[in-house]
Amino acid sequence: MNREANRKKVLEYLEHLDIPYEIYEHPPLDTIEIALDYWKDIDATHCKNLFFRNHKGNRHYLVIIKDTTPFEIHSLEKMLHQGKLSFASEKRMIKYLGVKPGSVSLFGLINDSEHHVYVFLDEQLKKAEKVSFHPNDNTASVVIRFFDLMKFLKERQNGFGFINPTPENN
């Protein structure tokens, strides 16, 4: 699916759910460091989306954290008791989220018809009024209310939970 089709599918889905959104165009943003410059005038908490698989490759996780928050993968591995997690391949991204590297997003869940992907949200996002994600292509950012993010997740029926991405070491 091309960029325009990906974006259109996301925006139509949000409209179907009566989720208001704002969209901001920008050049392809392949890293958070590049994105920060373009996001500085957008009133939202920006999200980093990480897609992992377990060591057997039979479970997949979308981890959504605040853009500048470091992520401690070992704490998630301990919590899940499934061995080592690793980044999912491009082939898996396409299969489960319908996106390529650089465009992983919450909105990729609209392509997960079997509700296979489990989502972990950064606890910090609960404090955000608005959050932003790519519309399954990294040449735009879509801003929605956090309340509507939760509405989207419940509608998609993917399992989800909250995590502290950088837990204190005891």
C-alpha positions in Angstrom: 0.0 0.0 0.0 1.4 3.4 -0.9 1.7 6.4 1.4 -1.5 8.2 0.3 -3.5 5.0 0.6 -2.1 4.3 4.1 -2.9 7.8 5.2 -6.4 7.8 3.7 -7.2 4.5 5.4 -6.2 5.9 8.8 -8.1 9.2 8.4 -11.2 7.4 7.2 -11.0 5.1 10.2 -10.7 8.0 12.6 -13.7 9.7 10.9 -15.7 6.5 11.1 -15.0 6.5 14.9 -15.9 10.2 15.2 -12.4 10.9 16.4 -11.4 14.5 15.6 -7.8 14.9 14.4 -5.3 17.5 13.2 -2.8 16.6 10.5 0.6 18.2 10.0 2.7 17.6 6.8 6.5 17.3 7.0 9.4 15.6 5.2 10.0 11.9 6.0 11.0 11.7 9.6 13.1 8.6 10.1 14.4 9.4 13.6 13.1 11.1 16.7 16.1 13.5 16.5 15.0 14.7 13.1 11.3 14.7 14.1 11.9 17.0 17.2 12.7 19.9 14.9 9.4 19.5 13.0 7.3 18.7 16.1 8.4 21.7 18.2 5.3 23.8 17.2 2.7 21.0 17.4 0.8 21.1 20.6 0.9 17.4 21.5 2.9 14.7 23.3 4.8 13.0 20.5 5.1 9.2 20.6 7.9 6.8 19.7 6.6 3.4 18.5 8.7 0.3 18.8 7.6 -3.1 17.4 9.0 -6.2 19.0 8.7 -9.9 18.8 9.4 -12.6 21.4 12.2 -15.1 20.9 9.9 -17.7 19.4 8.4 -15.2 17.0 4.9 -16.1 17.9 4.0 -12.9 19.9 4.4 -9.3 18.8 4.3 -6.1 20.9 3.8 -2.5 20.0 5.4 -0.3 22.6 4.4 3.3 22.6 6.4 5.7 24.7 6.8 9.5 25.0 9.2 10.6 22.2 12.3 11.4 24.3 11.9 8.7 26.9 14.6 6.0 26.9 13.2 2.5 26.9 14.5 -0.3 29.1 13.7 -3.4 27.2 14.9 -5.8 30.0 12.2 -4.7 32.3 9.6 -5.7 29.7 11.3 -9.0 29.1 11.2 -9.8 32.8 7.5 -8.8 33.0 6.5 -11.0 30.1 8.6 -14.1 30.9 9.0 -14.9 27.3 12.7 -14.7 26.9 14.6 -12.1 24.9 12.6 -9.6 22.8 14.0 -8.2 19.6 12.9 -5.7 17.0 10.5 -7.3 14.5 11.7 -7.6 11.0 10.3 -5.5 8.1 8.5 -8.6 6.9 6.7 -8.8 10.3 5.9 -5.1 10.3 4.2 -5.4 7.0 2.4 -8.6 8.0 1.0 -7.4 11.3 0.9 -3.6 11.0 0.9 -3.0 7.2 3.8 -0.6 7.5 7.5 -0.4 6.8 10.3 0.7 9.1 10.1 4.4 10.0 6.3 4.4 9.8 5.4 2.1 12.8 2.4 3.7 14.5 -0.6 3.0 16.7 -2.6 3.3 13.6 -0.9 0.2 12.1 -3.4 -1.7 14.3 -6.1 -1.1 11.7 -4.2 -3.6 9.6 -4.1 -6.2 12.4 -7.4 -8.0 11.5 -6.6 -10.9 13.9 -5.8 -8.6 16.9 -2.4 -10.3 17.2 -0.4 -7.4 18.4 -0.4 -6.5 22.1 0.1 -2.9 22.9 2.1 -1.4 25.8 1.6 2.3 26.5 3.9 4.5 28.5 2.4 5.5 31.8 3.4 9.1 31.1 1.0 9.3 28.2 -2.0 9.3 30.7 -1.0 12.9 31.5 -1.1 14.0 27.9 -4.1 15.9 26.6 -3.1 15.2 23.0 -0.8 12.7 21.4 0.7 12.4 17.9 1.4 9.5 15.6 2.3 9.0 11.9 -0.7 8.0 9.8 1.2 4.8 8.8 3.5 6.9 6.7 6.3 9.1 8.1 5.5 12.3 6.0 2.8 13.5 8.4 1.8 13.6 12.0 -1.8 13.1 13.2 -2.8 14.6 16.6 -5.7 13.1 18.6 -6.8 13.5 22.2 -5.5 10.8 24.6 -9.1 10.0 25.4 -9.6 9.2 21.7 -6.4 7.1 21.6 -8.1 4.9 24.3 -11.3 4.8 22.2 -9.3 3.7 19.2 -7.6 0.9 21.2 -10.9 -0.4 22.6 -12.4 -0.3 19.1 -9.5 -2.3 17.7 -9.8 -4.9 20.4 -6.0 -5.5 20.6 -5.0 -6.2 24.2 -3.2 -3.3 25.9 -1.6 -2.3 29.1 0.5 0.4 30.7 4.2 0.2 31.5 6.8 2.4 33.1 9.5 2.4 30.3 12.3 3.3 32.6 11.6 1.6 36.0 13.8 2.4 38.9 16.5 -0.1 39.6 16.2 -1.7 43.0 
